[in-house]
Amino acid sequence: MVAEIAKYVPDTLDRALITHLRGDGRASLSKLATVLGVARGTVQNRLERLIETGTLLGFTARVRDDYDENAVHAVMMIEVVGKSTTQVIRKLRGLPEVHTLHTTNGNWDLVANIRAGSLAEFDRVLREVRMIDGVANSETSLLLSSV
């Protein structure tokens, strides 16, 4: 029997750090320390721990929604077979086009927000998701405009 590794639970300072990084992922350690009211070394240690524990998966560039006219945004509802949800989530998190992923109730087990650079990339992502072991069914809706 394999021992389960305890999941790291961020505290108030970690959550504040993550909040500031969501707003400015390029903020310097010194700036973050000033904003959070802690030492620079504390921010560095916390940031390293968040990365090592997988709490922070990486840093990305955020762009305006209207930046790329060819970008494709969609919502995909996913049905998972049996008890394979954890494995399916792990695979989905490995796809950079899966912007957000949520568990849900009802007929669908997961909801993925997909962002792809073109219809061809979107088509590839759909195929990749549907080929993941444990994915039984999916339904996808393209997001056409925000109102």
Buried (B, 14 or more C-beta within 10 A) or exposed (E): EEEEEEEEEBEEBBEBBBEBBEEEEEBEBEBBBEBBEBEBEBBEEBBEBBEEBEBBEEEEEEEEEEEEEEBBBBBBBBBBEEEBBEEBBEBBEEBEBBBEBEEEEEEBBBBBBBBBEEEEBBEBBBEBBBEBEBBEEBEBEEEEEEE
